[in-house]
Amino acid sequence: MTTNLWLTRADVPQIFVKAYFFFRAYFHSFLKIGLSILIPVEIIAVLATLLTQGEKFLTLVGQTILIIVTVGGQLWLNAALIYQALGFCLEEENYKLEHTLKASTKFITPLLIIHVVIILFILAISMIQVLILSLVFNQQSPLMQTLVFTSAFVAFLLIYPRLFLAPFFLIEESIRAGDALRKSNELTRLNRLKTYLVFLGFLLIQSLLLGLSFYSPVLSLLSGILLIPFTTFVLLFLYIDLKISVNPLEFEKTDSQEDLEI
């Protein structure tokens, strides 16, 4: 039986508690990852924003750079955090910063594909709902506009919690984006209630992260260093919990509460 205390079953509150203790235990490693990626991203983003104050061509260039750097940086950070976290949990190995940053770059494009597919699924479900509603309500009415927004949010609630564990399958098993999405849907189906409860907590923290990012680059950087890793680890321990429920022997770990003292 392994002595790895992270590979244990957990209820919903314990998942958030484990994420906190995990982040605290390896804070310096994840801080280095966050700073190594987010500081250059923030500097380039500020410079790109300055370009948008110029002529139309420079504005277009600046906006393009800003989008690419922001999205690419977030995907790279997400991949690096998951890669390092899986190394800690599954192999009890602290990869060197250079190794993590280099190894995680190959997952940026597949992660982008995963997020684009999720967005397309959400848009498709939302459009179907809007078409149905348009047969009943006047399209120009304020009620219809409210229902359109509501349908998009409902589609998000229906789709995203089923697929948000796909990055962990992608990085742990080095599989295609489509296979990772399919496995995420199959895994979250095992315990819908736990998945949605964790998702609600995840959503609240992400909303806080989004709110902080609007105030200043400094707050955006701090929130990225602290909140992005924490939400990533929340999903990590949901992923581990659901996988243990499928195949406990794979983790060689009992569910004793004594092992959960962290």
DRENKETI-126533 format. One record per residue (C-alpha): residue number from 1; z negated, x, y negated; residue in three letters. Coordinates in steps of 0.1 Angstrom, whole numbers. Layout:
N
+-----+-------+-------+-------+---------+
| num |    c3 |    c1 |    c2 | residuo |
+-----+-------+-------+-------+---------+
| NUM |     Z |     X |     Y |     ALA |
...
+-----+-------+-------+-------+---------+
//
This chain:
262
+-----+-------+-------+-------+---------+
| num |    c3 |    c1 |    c2 | residuo |
+-----+-------+-------+-------+---------+
|   1 |     0 |     0 |     0 |     MET |
|   2 |    10 |    14 |   -34 |     THR |
|   3 |   -15 |    20 |   -61 |     THR |
|   4 |     9 |     8 |   -88 |     ASN |
|   5 |   -11 |   -19 |  -106 |     LEU |
|   6 |    19 |   -33 |  -125 |     TRP |
|   7 |    36 |   -46 |   -93 |     LEU |
|   8 |    14 |   -77 |   -89 |     THR |
|   9 |    17 |  -114 |   -91 |     ARG |
|  10 |     6 |  -129 |  -124 |     ALA |
|  11 |     2 |  -163 |  -140 |     ASP |
|  12 |    16 |  -170 |  -175 |     VAL |
|  13 |   -13 |  -157 |  -196 |     PRO |
|  14 |   -16 |  -126 |  -173 |     GLN |
|  15 |    21 |  -118 |  -179 |     ILE |
|  16 |    15 |  -115 |  -217 |     PHE |
|  17 |   -17 |   -95 |  -210 |     VAL |
|  18 |     1 |   -71 |  -187 |     LYS |
|  19 |    28 |   -67 |  -213 |     ALA |
|  20 |     2 |   -58 |  -239 |     TYR |
|  21 |   -16 |   -32 |  -217 |     PHE |
|  22 |    17 |   -18 |  -204 |     PHE |
|  23 |    29 |   -12 |  -240 |     PHE |
|  24 |    -5 |     3 |  -249 |     ARG |
|  25 |    -5 |    26 |  -219 |     ALA |
|  26 |    29 |    40 |  -226 |     TYR |
|  27 |    30 |    35 |  -264 |     PHE |
|  28 |    40 |    71 |  -273 |     HIS |
|  29 |    70 |    70 |  -250 |     SER |
|  30 |    83 |    37 |  -262 |     PHE |
|  31 |    75 |    47 |  -298 |     LEU |
|  32 |    98 |    77 |  -294 |     LYS |
|  33 |   126 |    55 |  -280 |     ILE |
|  34 |   123 |    30 |  -308 |     GLY |
|  35 |   122 |    56 |  -336 |     LEU |
|  36 |   151 |    76 |  -320 |     SER |
|  37 |   173 |    46 |  -320 |     ILE |
|  38 |   161 |    24 |  -349 |     LEU |
|  39 |   158 |    50 |  -377 |     ILE |
|  40 |   194 |    61 |  -375 |     PRO |
|  41 |   205 |    25 |  -372 |     VAL |
|  42 |   185 |    15 |  -403 |     GLU |
|  43 |   198 |    44 |  -423 |     ILE |
|  44 |   234 |    36 |  -415 |     ILE |
|  45 |   228 |    -1 |  -421 |     ALA |
|  46 |   214 |     7 |  -456 |     VAL |
|  47 |   245 |    28 |  -464 |     LEU |
|  48 |   268 |     1 |  -450 |     ALA |
|  49 |   250 |   -24 |  -472 |     THR |
|  50 |   257 |    -3 |  -503 |     LEU |
|  51 |   294 |    -3 |  -494 |     LEU |
|  52 |   294 |   -41 |  -495 |     THR |
|  53 |   287 |   -39 |  -532 |     GLN |
|  54 |   321 |   -23 |  -540 |     GLY |
|  55 |   357 |   -35 |  -538 |     GLU |
|  56 |   369 |   -60 |  -512 |     LYS |
|  57 |   382 |   -33 |  -489 |     PHE |
|  58 |   349 |   -14 |  -490 |     LEU |
|  59 |   330 |   -46 |  -486 |     THR |
|  60 |   349 |   -54 |  -454 |     LEU |
|  61 |   343 |   -18 |  -441 |     VAL |
|  62 |   306 |   -20 |  -449 |     GLY |
|  63 |   302 |   -54 |  -432 |     GLN |
|  64 |   321 |   -42 |  -401 |     THR |
|  65 |   299 |   -10 |  -399 |     ILE |
|  66 |   268 |   -31 |  -405 |     LEU |
|  67 |   276 |   -55 |  -376 |     ILE |
|  68 |   286 |   -28 |  -352 |     ILE |
|  69 |   256 |    -6 |  -359 |     VAL |
|  70 |   231 |   -35 |  -359 |     THR |
|  71 |   244 |   -51 |  -326 |     VAL |
|  72 |   250 |   -17 |  -309 |     GLY |
|  73 |   216 |    -4 |  -319 |     GLY |
|  74 |   198 |   -35 |  -306 |     GLN |
|  75 |   217 |   -34 |  -273 |     LEU |
|  76 |   210 |     3 |  -269 |     TRP |
|  77 |   173 |    -2 |  -277 |     LEU |
|  78 |   171 |   -31 |  -252 |     ASN |
|  79 |   188 |   -10 |  -225 |     ALA |
|  80 |   166 |    21 |  -231 |     ALA |
|  81 |   134 |     1 |  -231 |     LEU |
|  82 |   143 |   -17 |  -198 |     ILE |
|  83 |   155 |    15 |  -182 |     TYR |
|  84 |   123 |    34 |  -191 |     GLN |
|  85 |   100 |     4 |  -182 |     ALA |
|  86 |   116 |     0 |  -148 |     LEU |
|  87 |   111 |    37 |  -142 |     GLY |
|  88 |    74 |    33 |  -150 |     PHE |
|  89 |    69 |     2 |  -129 |     CYS |
|  90 |    91 |     8 |   -99 |     LEU |
|  91 |    91 |    46 |   -96 |     GLU |
|  92 |    60 |    55 |  -117 |     GLU |
|  93 |    81 |    81 |  -134 |     GLU |
|  94 |    81 |    89 |  -172 |     ASN |
|  95 |   117 |    98 |  -179 |     TYR |
|  96 |   124 |   123 |  -206 |     LYS |
|  97 |   136 |   108 |  -239 |     LEU |
|  98 |   169 |   125 |  -237 |     GLU |
|  99 |   175 |   113 |  -202 |     HIS |
| 100 |   166 |    77 |  -211 |     THR |
| 101 |   188 |    76 |  -242 |     LEU |
| 102 |   218 |    91 |  -223 |     LYS |
| 103 |   214 |    70 |  -192 |     ALA |
| 104 |   210 |    37 |  -211 |     SER |
| 105 |   242 |    41 |  -231 |     THR |
| 106 |   263 |    30 |  -201 |     LYS |
| 107 |   246 |    -4 |  -202 |     PHE |
| 108 |   255 |   -12 |  -238 |     ILE |
| 109 |   289 |   -28 |  -231 |     THR |
| 110 |   277 |   -48 |  -200 |     PRO |
| 111 |   247 |   -61 |  -220 |     LEU |
| 112 |   271 |   -71 |  -248 |     LEU |
| 113 |   292 |   -90 |  -222 |     ILE |
| 114 |   261 |  -107 |  -209 |     ILE |
| 115 |   251 |  -119 |  -244 |     HIS |
| 116 |   286 |  -131 |  -252 |     VAL |
| 117 |   288 |  -151 |  -220 |     VAL |
| 118 |   254 |  -167 |  -227 |     ILE |
| 119 |   265 |  -176 |  -262 |     ILE |
| 120 |   298 |  -191 |  -249 |     LEU |
| 121 |   279 |  -211 |  -223 |     PHE |
| 122 |   256 |  -224 |  -250 |     ILE |
| 123 |   285 |  -233 |  -273 |     LEU |
| 124 |   303 |  -250 |  -245 |     ALA |
| 125 |   273 |  -272 |  -236 |     ILE |
| 126 |   267 |  -279 |  -272 |     SER |
| 127 |   303 |  -289 |  -279 |     MET |
| 128 |   302 |  -313 |  -249 |     ILE |
| 129 |   271 |  -329 |  -263 |     GLN |
| 130 |   287 |  -332 |  -298 |     VAL |
| 131 |   318 |  -348 |  -284 |     LEU |
| 132 |   297 |  -374 |  -266 |     ILE |
| 133 |   276 |  -381 |  -297 |     LEU |
| 134 |   307 |  -384 |  -318 |     SER |
| 135 |   318 |  -414 |  -298 |     LEU |
| 136 |   286 |  -432 |  -307 |     VAL |
| 137 |   278 |  -420 |  -343 |     PHE |
| 138 |   297 |  -416 |  -375 |     ASN |
| 139 |   307 |  -379 |  -377 |     GLN |
| 140 |   300 |  -378 |  -415 |     GLN |
| 141 |   266 |  -394 |  -413 |     SER |
| 142 |   234 |  -372 |  -420 |     PRO |
| 143 |   221 |  -384 |  -386 |     LEU |
| 144 |   252 |  -369 |  -368 |     MET |
| 145 |   247 |  -336 |  -386 |     GLN |
| 146 |   211 |  -335 |  -374 |     THR |
| 147 |   222 |  -344 |  -339 |     LEU |
| 148 |   247 |  -316 |  -339 |     VAL |
| 149 |   220 |  -290 |  -347 |     PHE |
| 150 |   197 |  -306 |  -321 |     THR |
| 151 |   224 |  -305 |  -294 |     SER |
| 152 |   229 |  -267 |  -301 |     ALA |
| 153 |   192 |  -261 |  -297 |     PHE |
| 154 |   190 |  -282 |  -265 |     VAL |
| 155 |   219 |  -262 |  -251 |     ALA |
| 156 |   200 |  -230 |  -260 |     PHE |
| 157 |   169 |  -243 |  -242 |     LEU |
| 158 |   190 |  -253 |  -211 |     LEU |
| 159 |   210 |  -221 |  -208 |     ILE |
| 160 |   191 |  -191 |  -221 |     TYR |
| 161 |   159 |  -193 |  -200 |     PRO |
| 162 |   181 |  -193 |  -169 |     ARG |
| 163 |   200 |  -162 |  -178 |     LEU |
| 164 |   176 |  -140 |  -199 |     PHE |
| 165 |   166 |  -119 |  -169 |     LEU |
| 166 |   201 |  -107 |  -163 |     ALA |
| 167 |   196 |   -74 |  -182 |     PRO |
| 168 |   169 |   -64 |  -157 |     PHE |
| 169 |   192 |   -70 |  -127 |     PHE |
| 170 |   220 |   -52 |  -145 |     LEU |
| 171 |   199 |   -20 |  -152 |     ILE |
| 172 |   178 |   -19 |  -120 |     GLU |
| 173 |   207 |   -26 |   -96 |     GLU |
| 174 |   236 |   -12 |  -116 |     SER |
| 175 |   257 |   -44 |  -109 |     ILE |
| 176 |   284 |   -62 |  -129 |     ARG |
| 177 |   274 |   -84 |  -157 |     ALA |
| 178 |   286 |  -116 |  -139 |     GLY |
| 179 |   265 |  -107 |  -108 |     ASP |
| 180 |   235 |  -101 |  -130 |     ALA |
| 181 |   239 |  -135 |  -147 |     LEU |
| 182 |   242 |  -152 |  -113 |     ARG |
| 183 |   211 |  -134 |   -99 |     LYS |
| 184 |   191 |  -143 |  -130 |     SER |
| 185 |   199 |  -180 |  -126 |     ASN |
| 186 |   189 |  -178 |   -89 |     GLU |
| 187 |   156 |  -160 |   -97 |     LEU |
| 188 |   145 |  -183 |  -125 |     THR |
| 189 |   152 |  -213 |  -104 |     ARG |
| 190 |   123 |  -203 |   -81 |     LEU |
| 191 |    97 |  -213 |  -107 |     ASN |
| 192 |   111 |  -232 |  -136 |     ARG |
| 193 |    77 |  -241 |  -151 |     LEU |
| 194 |    65 |  -205 |  -153 |     LYS |
| 195 |    99 |  -194 |  -166 |     THR |
| 196 |    99 |  -220 |  -194 |     TYR |
| 197 |    63 |  -213 |  -204 |     LEU |
| 198 |    70 |  -176 |  -207 |     VAL |
| 199 |   102 |  -184 |  -226 |     PHE |
| 200 |    83 |  -204 |  -252 |     LEU |
| 201 |    60 |  -175 |  -259 |     GLY |
| 202 |    89 |  -152 |  -260 |     PHE |
| 203 |   107 |  -175 |  -284 |     LEU |
| 204 |    77 |  -176 |  -308 |     LEU |
| 205 |    75 |  -138 |  -309 |     ILE |
| 206 |   113 |  -135 |  -314 |     GLN |
| 207 |   110 |  -160 |  -343 |     SER |
| 208 |    84 |  -138 |  -359 |     LEU |
| 209 |   106 |  -107 |  -354 |     LEU |
| 210 |   135 |  -125 |  -370 |     LEU |
| 211 |   114 |  -136 |  -400 |     GLY |
| 212 |   101 |  -100 |  -406 |     LEU |
| 213 |   136 |   -85 |  -405 |     SER |
| 214 |   146 |  -105 |  -436 |     PHE |
| 215 |   120 |   -90 |  -459 |     TYR |
| 216 |   128 |   -53 |  -459 |     SER |
| 217 |   142 |   -25 |  -438 |     PRO |
| 218 |   107 |   -11 |  -434 |     VAL |
| 219 |    93 |   -44 |  -419 |     LEU |
| 220 |   125 |   -47 |  -398 |     SER |
| 221 |   118 |   -12 |  -384 |     LEU |
| 222 |    82 |   -18 |  -377 |     LEU |
| 223 |    89 |   -51 |  -360 |     SER |
| 224 |   115 |   -34 |  -339 |     GLY |
| 225 |    91 |    -7 |  -329 |     ILE |
| 226 |    63 |   -31 |  -320 |     LEU |
| 227 |    77 |   -66 |  -312 |     LEU |
| 228 |   110 |   -58 |  -294 |     ILE |
| 229 |    92 |   -37 |  -268 |     PRO |
| 230 |    65 |   -63 |  -263 |     PHE |
| 231 |    89 |   -91 |  -258 |     THR |
| 232 |   110 |   -69 |  -234 |     THR |
| 233 |    78 |   -62 |  -213 |     PHE |
| 234 |    69 |   -99 |  -212 |     VAL |
| 235 |   103 |  -106 |  -196 |     LEU |
| 236 |    98 |   -75 |  -174 |     LEU |
| 237 |    66 |   -89 |  -158 |     PHE |
| 238 |    82 |  -123 |  -154 |     LEU |
| 239 |   111 |  -106 |  -136 |     TYR |
| 240 |    87 |   -86 |  -114 |     ILE |
| 241 |    65 |  -117 |  -106 |     ASP |
| 242 |    95 |  -138 |   -96 |     LEU |
| 243 |   110 |  -110 |   -75 |     LYS |
| 244 |    77 |  -105 |   -57 |     ILE |
| 245 |    76 |  -142 |   -48 |     SER |
| 246 |   110 |  -137 |   -31 |     VAL |
| 247 |   102 |  -105 |   -12 |     ASN |
| 248 |    66 |   -93 |   -14 |     PRO |
| 249 |    72 |   -65 |    12 |     LEU |
| 250 |    98 |   -49 |   -12 |     GLU |
| 251 |    69 |   -40 |   -35 |     PHE |
| 252 |    43 |   -33 |    -8 |     GLU |
| 253 |    16 |   -49 |   -28 |     LYS |
| 254 |   -10 |   -75 |   -21 |     THR |
| 255 |   -19 |  -102 |   -46 |     ASP |
| 256 |   -56 |   -92 |   -48 |     SER |
| 257 |   -71 |   -99 |   -82 |     GLN |
| 258 |   -89 |   -66 |   -79 |     GLU |
| 259 |   -56 |   -49 |   -83 |     ASP |
| 260 |   -49 |   -67 |  -116 |     LEU |
| 261 |   -78 |   -50 |  -135 |     GLU |
| 262 |   -58 |   -32 |  -162 |     ILE |
+-----+-------+-------+-------+---------+
//
